[in-house]
Amino acid sequence: MSRLYSPEHQWIDAQANPAVVGITPHAQETLGDVVFVDLPAVGAVFAAGSVACVVESVKAAADVFMPASGEVVEVNEALRADPSLVNTDPLEAGWFFKVKLSDPSELSRLLGEQGYQSLLG
C-alpha cells in the first residue's frame, strides 16, 4: 500500500480504488484507547481539509479531516462494533472510510513517508 499523509495525521491510500482513509499510528497513540468513531454517511461529499468524521478516545475527541476532496463511498462498519481496531491496526483493519476522489491533483499537497516522519521529528 502506498500511503500519503496529512499534517493533521490522516493517511490516504490513493492507489486503491476507491481511496482508503484512516488515522496514523501517531494520531492513535496521541488519542489513546479509541472508544467511538462517528463515521461519515455514505454519499457525503467533503472538500479537502474539511471535517469528515470524529474519533473519540478515553482522553479526548478529535476531528478527522478529509485529505483530498471527494465522495464517501464506503465506511468501515467493523469500527461501529469494535472501535479498538483503530488502536490495534490503524493502517489496515482500522481504516475509516473509502472515498471517490474528485480532484486527485490535491494529493500533491500531502506528504510521503519520509516527509511525514520528518514532520514527527
Secondary structure, 3 states (H helix, E strand, C coil): CCEEECCCCEEEECCCCCEEEEECHHHHHHHCCEEEEECCCCCCEECCCCEEEEEEECCCEEEEECCCCEEEEEECCHHHHCCCHHHHCCCCCCCCEEEEECCHHHHHHCECHHHHHHHHC
